[in-house]
Amino acid sequence: MKEILSEISILSIKNADVPYTVDQINSNWIGFAPSTPGKIDLLERSLGTLLPQDYKDFLLLTNGFSAVNYSTEPSFAPMEEVDYLINLDKELIDIWLEHGVPETGEILSKSILIGGFREEQHFLLIPPTADHQKWRYWKFASWIPGEQAFENLNAYFLDVLDFLIKES
């Protein structure tokens, strides 16, 4: 994943859609300092769940990742901001439960927001359930008709890289 994030960083800085810091530009890295296993353990305890391994690996590479642009891709929050969506944006869940697709609202009420804080698009981790035995990865935005699902975090970042290559 580090190679993919490095390529995304280089292309994002080259495209200059987002004002990156001088340190990010000089290092060709739009991520942040890595987290530690101990801090990840604390996050898992506070959420009451074991996080998927690929997300923990991501945090060990970078505790957050800047947006590659403002219009379509979310930034990834430092783990200190990560929480269940219901604790961060209950209004969004209520809208889906009352005026949208209630099944989607139910899924959103159990999701963990890891990216897109105070942005138009979110990146969510959906914990396993009896119906879905594996973690689900959703990019979710008001301008997308429903969720955009990814097999895993790596698949999402490969999609972002492909988008950036096409835009360059």
Buried (B, 14 or more C-beta within 10 A) or exposed (E): BEEBBBBBBBBBBEEEBBEBEEEBBEEBBBBBEEBEEEBBEBBBEEBEBEBBEBBBBBBBBBBBBBBBBEEBBBBBBBBEBBBBBBEBBEEBBBBBBEEBEEEBBBBBBBBBBBBBBEBEBBBBBBBEEEEEEEBBBBBBBEEEEEBBEBEBBBEBBBBBBEBBEEEE
